[in-house]
Amino acid sequence: MKGLKGYIRNMKMSGKMSLVYFLFAGIFLIISMIALQVSFSIYDGRLYEKSLQELDFFSQSVNGSLQEIDSLSAEIALDKGIQELLMEMEEESYLSARYSMMLNNLRRMIQDEMYSYPAVKNIIYTDKRNVSMTVGIDTGKLQEDTVNELLEKFGQKKGGYVTKNPTEGYPYLLSGRDIREVKNATLDYMGSFILTSDIVSIIERENKNLAAEHATLYVYSQDGFIYRGDEEAPVLLPDVTENTGYEIVRYEGQKYFMCYLRSKPTGWMYVNFFPYTEIYGYTTRVRNWMFGGFLVLFLGMLLILRRMSVVLTKPLRVLTDSMKIVEKGDFKGAKNTVSSETGMDEVGQLTQEFNVMLDRIDTLIYENYEKQLILKDTNYKMLQAQINPHFLYNTLNTLNWLVKGKQNEDAGKMIVELGKILRAAFAREPYTTVAEELDNVRGYITIQQYRYRSRADFAVDEEGNLEKYMVPRMILQPLVENAILYGVDNTLQKCRVRVSAREENESVVLEVQDNGQGMTEEELRMLCEGTIVPKGHGIGVQNIRERLNIAFGTDCVFEIESSPGEGTRVYIRIPGIKAEEHNV
């Protein structure tokens, strides 16, 4: 939370103005979209209910047609003429010609009854003698088990209406009843008849009343499918226990609306589904257009306000940029950045005061600039002068021991190397190339090898084009001298001193490393803080650190690593300033 407050506090004024608008307009946009979504949801709910009502009306129409078939069966069973004919047929032998004539009369009477019911394709009559007759068109042979099952149910119902749902093997509705004698109210069994009805034609006739043009209708029962509106369409059946409802489903990446209803009289499930966009596409497009319009308006206003805020805060931004230029020390550039023509508002008055301040600061800098340059140059030369007596004393001390040991030839070579080193040390130019600095170290190591011989092992490594980079003089020699003083002199074992210089990513890395006794953490801390008392007459490390800070400032890295018993490593990384770019 604190980080967020700090981020907002540090934002630019134009950003803060845009943020305020974004918050208030965003809240308004969200409330508007929620209200719009609620309105469309209510409208969608009404559409869903209407679709379900249409499906309910359709199922009632189908049930009405099924009720007509039931009425037809009742009319045939209770028809006075048919009952009288059946009573006469009972008295005749089914092998007689008169029986055959009466059977034909029965066929004609049943056909007359069927004439007004095109959905009934045939009627199968069976008398108590198991004599059967089919009236109507052939719809395929019924299984004997199916016929016996229906006749058994007819008997159980004692003249009541019985139905059998269509199946995949026989896609017709089977229904019927027994004919019971009603003339004498004896209700004696006189025969049975089975009606075969084309339920598909009934459903397709009523299906035209559904509003959706591309809807797919399914009707099924516990025995299987009764009707499939499209044989090639995917089967999407609701996995629900409710008798009525609707839901949105997805199938193969497409969105569908599905409503379903279970008919109470038949127990059939009616399912109607169609692509969601078919009926709700228009409302969806309107909703998306309104949402898009709100969003475009919001973003447009945000861009306009953003533009206005940039214009309004431009004077402040210019003043801020000018202050940043002042931080870099370019007062003239800062003054040129600020416009001389300012308004009389608060920002304009602040700009005028800032111009006056720049004029005063420029005057003070002009008066003190040369004094600061002279002071810095004097400080640098004093630091450089400190290294020369320190180095000379140690070298002459080594030469004294060689003379006392009557090693005149070695002493002569040392004097030659000493002359080269002193010539470089007393040079007026305080900078040299890295390659020349390594040559001076090699000369110094040559002198020290005469003194320490088998007690020390020296190595100088270089990598890259070091002749083109500049470095302050006498940087490495005092570090090698300290490695000898604190490493070689403090151990009886052979000590290795390694000096390396390499070019690395536009920088120069210098390292001096020994495997002497090293320093404790307390000694290392005191050395880094400059509070340790140096041995001998030198001030090596602190002197080098100060000279590098003067030469390179914060771009220089000076690190010392040391552990007792493992030695000391001095790491220096300086910017790769080339000779042609260097200006002392």
N, C-alpha and C positions, 0 to 999 in steps of 0.2 A: 504493500500500500504506500509506504514511504517512497519507494522507487517510482511509482506512478505519479505521485504528487511532485516529486522532483523533476520527472520528465515533462509534466505539464508546465511546471514553473519555468523550465528552461526553453520552452517552445517559443518560436517567433510570434510576434503579434498577429501576423496574418494567419498563422496556424491556429492560434487561440480563437480568433474570430470565426474561422471555418469550423473549429471544433464545437463552439457554442451553437452555431447554426445546425451542425450535424446532429447534435444531441436533441435540440428542440424539434427540428424538422423530422428527425428520425423517429422520435416518439409519436409525433403526429402521423407520420407515414405508417407506423406499425399499428396504431389504433385504427386508422382508416382501413388498412388491409384486413385487420381482424373483423371489423364491422362488415366489410364487403364479403369476407369469407363466410361469416355467419348468415348473411342474407342469401348468398348463393347456396349455402348448405340447406337452408329452409326451403328454397326453391327446388333444390335437387330432391329433398325429401318428398315434396309434393309430387314431383315427377315419378319418383319410385312408387309412391302409393297409387298413382294413376296407372302405372304399368301393372301393378298387382291387381288393381280393380279390373283392368281389361282381361287379365288372365282368369280372374274369378268369373267374369261374365262369360268368357269362352267356355270354361269348364261347365258352367250351368247350362249353356246352350247344348254342349255335348250330352250332358245328363238328361236334358229335355228330349233329345233324339233317342237316347237309350230308353227313356220312359215311354216313348211312342212304341218301341219294340215290345216293351212289357205290355202296353195296352193292346197291341196286335195279338200277342199270345193269349191275353184274357178274352178278347173278342172271339178268337177261334175256339177256345175252350168252352165258352158259354153260348156260342151260336146255336140257336134253336134248331135250325135246319141240319147242321152238322150233327148235333146230338141225336136227333130223330133218325138220321141216316145211319149213324153208328149202331143204334139200337136194332135197326132192321138187319144190319150186316151181321150182328151177333147171332141172329137166328138162321143165317144161311151158312152153307158149307163154303169154305174159302176156295174149294175146287170147282164150284158151280159157276155157270156163265152169269147168273144173276149177281153173284158176289163181285165178279169182275166188272160188271156194269156199274154197280154201286160204288166200287172203288174209283172208277173213272169219274163218277159224279162228285165224289169227295175231292178228287184232285182239282176238278174245275172250281169247286167252291173255295178251296184253299187259295187257288190262283187269284180268284176274285178278291179275296181278302188281302193278298200280297201286293196287289196292283198299286196301291197308294203308298207303299213302303219300299222305295228302290234300294235302300241299304240292306234289306233282307234278301239274300241271294237264293236261298232255298229253305224248304221246310221238310224235315224227315219225319214221317208219321210211322208209328209202330203200334199195332194193336196187341190185345192180350194173347193172341195166338202167335206173336213174334213175326207177324207179316209186316214188312217195311215197304215204304213208298217214299220217293224223293220228288218233291215238287219244286221246280226252279232250275237254275243252272248248276252245273257240276263245279264244286269248289275243292275237289279232291276227296279221297277216301278217308273217312274217319277211322281211327284205331278202334278196335272192338272194345278195348279196355276203357277208352274214353266214353263210348256210348253206354257201356254198362255202368260206369261211374255216374253219368248224368241220370240214367233211368233209376238208379238207386236213390239219388238225391231227390228226384221227382217224387218217388214213393214216400220218402221221409217227410217231404213238405206237404203231401196230401193235397195236391192241386195248387200249391204255392209256386211262385216264380223262382227259377234257379238260373244262375249264370255261371259261365266258365271263361276266364280271361284268355285272350289270345296268347299264343306262344310263338317262339321262333319257328317251330316246325309246322304250326297251323295258325296263320295270322288272322283268324276270324273269331269274332265273338260268338260263342255258343250259349244259347239260352233256351228256355222252354218250360213245360209243365205237363202234368197229367191232365187228362180229360175225365172229369168226374160227373156222374149223372146228377142233374139238378132238377129234372122234370118231376120225379117222385121224391126228391130230397133224400135219396138213399146214399148219394156220393159214392156209388159203386164205380170201380175203375173201368173205363171204356177205351183207354189207349193213351199214348204219349206222343208228343211231337217236339222236335228239336229245331230251333231257328238258327240258321247260319247267317250272321250279319257282317257286312264289310265295314268294320269300324274305321278303317283308314279313310274311306270315302266320306264318312260323317265328320271326322276330324278335319280333313282338307276342306270340306265345304264351310265349316265354321271358322277355319283358320284365316279366311279372307277378311274376317272382321277385326283381326289384330292390326294395330296401327303401324308397327315397325315393319318396314319393307324387307329388310335383310335379317329378320329374326329367324332363329332355328328353334323349332318346337320339338320337345321330347315328351312322350307319354309312356309311362311304364308302371308295372305293377310288381307284386312280389314274384310273379311267374316270369318276368322278363319284359322286354320292350314290347309296347303296343304300337307305338308310332314313332318314326324318326323323320323329322322334316327334311333332313339332308343326309343321305347315306355317307357322303364324303366328308361331312363336317366333323370336327373333333367332338368327342363325347365328354361333356362337362356336367356331371351330375352332382347335386349338392350332398355333402356328407353331413346331414343334419337330422335331428330327431323332431324338429318342429314341423307343424303341418303347413305353415305359410311363412313367407319371408323373402328377403332379397339380399344380395351381396355383390360386391365387386370382386372378380376373379381375374387371374392372369394365366394365359395359356400360350406357350411358345412365343413369349415376348409381346403378346397382344393383350389389351385390356378389354374385358367383357363385363357387361351388366347382366345379372341373372336373377330372375324372380321365379319362385316356385310355390306350388299350392297343392295340397292333397284333398281330393274330393271325398267327402264323407260318404255319399251313397255308394260309390264303387271302390273307394280306397286307392284309386289311381293317383299317381303323382304327375302333375303337369309342370314342366320346366320349360321356360322360354328364355333364351339368351341371345344376345346380339352384340356386335362391337359397340363399345362404350360411346364412341364418337358418332354412331348412327343417330342416336336420339339426344345425346347430351353434348355433341360436338359443338353446337352453336353456343350453348351456355359456357362451355369450356373456353371457346375462342373469345367470347365477350369478357369472361373473367381474366383471361391472360392479357387481353388488350388493356383492360382497366388497370391490372397490376403493372403491366409494362408502362402505361401512361403515367401512373403515379411515380414509378421508379425513374422514368426519363425526366419528369418534371423535377423530382428531387435532385437528381444529378445535375440537371441544367441549372437550377438555382444555386447548387453548391459551387459549380464552376463560375457562375456569374459573381457570387459573393467572394469566391477565392480571388477572382480578377480584381474586384473592387478593393478587397483587403490589401492586395499587393500594391495597388496604386496609393491607397491611403497610408500605408506603412513604408512606402519607398523612402521618404526623407529619413525615417529612423534607421532603415537598413543602410542607407548611404553613410549616415553618421556612425553606425556600428562598424562598417567596413573601414572607415577612416581611422577609428580608434584601434582596430587591429593592425593597420599599417603603422600607427604610432608605436605599438608594441614592438615592431621590428626595427624601430629607430629611424624610419623614413618619414621625417616630419614634413619635408617638402612634398612628397607624394601624397601624404595625408591631407595636406592643405589643398592640393589640386583636386583631390577626390570630392571634397565638399563644395557644393555649389555656392557661389557668391550671392546669388539671388534667392533669398529665403523669405518665407511669409512671416506674418506677425503672430502666428499661433504659438503654442508652447514649444513645438518641435523647432520652429524657425528661430525663436529666441535662444533655445538651447544650442542650435547650430552656430549662431553668431557668437555666443560665449565661447564655444569650442574653438572657433577661428582665432579669437583674441588670445586664448590659452596657447594655441600652437605658435603664434607669433612670439609670445614671451619665452616659451621653451626653446624655440629656434635661436633666439638671441643668447640665452644662457649656454646652449650647447656650443655655439660658435665661439664664445669666449673661453670655454674650458676644454675644447677638443684638443688643442695642441699640448696643453698641460698634461692631459691624460696620456697622450702618445709618448711624451717624453718620460713620464713616470713609468709606463709599461716597459719601454726600451731599457731604462736604467735598471729596473728590477730584473729583467732577463739577463743583462750582462753581469749583474752581481751574482746571480745563481750560477752562470757559466764560469765565472772566475773562481767560485768555490771548489769546483771539481779539479781544476788544474793543480793547485798545491797538494791536494789530497792524493792524486795519482802520482805526481812527481816524487813525493816522499816515499811511497811504497816501492816505486821502481828503483830509486837510488839506494834504498835499504837493501834490495836484492842484489844490486850491482856491488855494493860494499862487501857482501859476503863472498861474491865471486873473486873480487880482488884479493881479499884476505886469504882465500884458498888458492891463490896464484893460478887461477884459471883465466889467464890473460886473453887467450884466443876467444873463449866464450864471452868474456867481458867485452871484447871488442865488438863481437856480433850483437851483444845486447845494447851497446852504445849506439850502433847503427840503427837498430830497431827503435831505440828510445828517441833518436833524433827524428825518425819519421812520425812517431806518435806525438812528440812535442810540436812538430811543425803543424800537424793537424789540430792539436789542442789549442795552439795559440793563433790559429787562423782567425782573421777578422770576421769572416763569414760564419755565423753561428749554425748554419745548416749544411748538411752534406748529403750525398746519396746513400742509400742503404748499402749498396755494394762497397763504397769507400769505408763506411762504418764497420763492415765485416772485415775489411783489410786491416783496419786499425786493431780490431780484436785479435786477428791472427798474429799481428806483430806483438801485441801484449802477451798472448799465449806463448809465443816463441821465447820471450824473456822469462816467463814463469816456468817454462819447461826446464830451463837451466837450473832453476832453484829447486824444484820439487822432483824432477826426473821420474823415478819409479813410483813416487807416492801419488801421482795424479795422472789421469788420462784425459786429454782434451780432444774435443771433436767440434767441427764447425760445418753445419749443413746449410745449404741455400737452395731455393726452388723458385723459379720464375725470373722475370726480367726485372731485377732489383736496381738496375742502374738508372731507371727513369723515375724512381720515387725518392722523395726527400724526407730527412729525419734530423732532429737536433743532434749536434755533435756530442760525442762522449756519452752516449746513452747505454751502450752495451758493456763497455769496459768496466765501469764501476760495479755492474751486476756480476761480471765474471770475477772481479776482485773480491766481492763479498762472498761468492761461492767458494773461493779459495780460503778466505779468512774464516768463514763459519763452517765450511765443509771439510777441506783438506787438513787445515791446521788442528781441527778438533777430533781427528780420528787417526788411528794407527794403520787402518786398512787403506788399500788403494781406492782413491775417490775418483769418480768419473764426472767430468764437467762437460755438458753438451750445450752448444749454442746453435740456434736454428733461426732462419729467416725465410719467409715464403710469401708469395703473392697469393691472395685469396679473396675473390669476389670484390675487386676494386679496393681492397684493403691490404695492409702489410701486417703480418703477424710475426712478432719477435718473441723468442723464448730462451731463457737461461735456466738450466736444470742441473742439479747435482744430486748424488745419492749419499750425501753425508749424514750427520746425525739429525738434522732437521731442527725444528723448534716446537715448543709446547704451544697450546692454544693461547695461553696468557702472553707468551713472547710474541706470537704472531699478531695478536690483537694490538699490543703496544707498538709493534713495528708499523702496522697499517695506520694507527692513529698518530704516529710520529712522536710518541712519548718514550720510546726505548733509547737508551744511551748507546751510541755507536762505539764500536771498538776502534782503537787507533785514533787517527786524526780526521777521518772522513765523515761525511754525512750522506753517503751514496743514495740510498733508496728514496729518502724524502726529497733530496735534490732533484732526482730524476722525475719523480711524480709531479713536482711543482713546474719543472720545465715543460713536461708534456702537457700539463693543464694550460699553461700560457700559450703553447704552440697550437694545440688542437681543441682546447675547451672540453665540452661534454662528449665530443665525438671520439675521445680516446678511452680505451679500456686498459686499466692497470690492475692486475690481480696477482696475489701471492698465495701459493698453496704449500703447506709444510706439515709434516707429521714426524714425531720423534722416531728416529731409527730408519726413516724412509727417505729423507732428503727434502729439498726445497725446490719449488718450481715458480718462476716469475713469468707471467703471461702478459704480453703487451699487444694490443691491436690498435693501430692508428689508421686514419684515412689515407688512401693511396693518392697523395698529392704529388703530381708530376713536376719535374723540374721547370718546364716551361710555364706551368700554372702557378708556381710558388712566387710569393711576393713578401719579402721580409720587411 
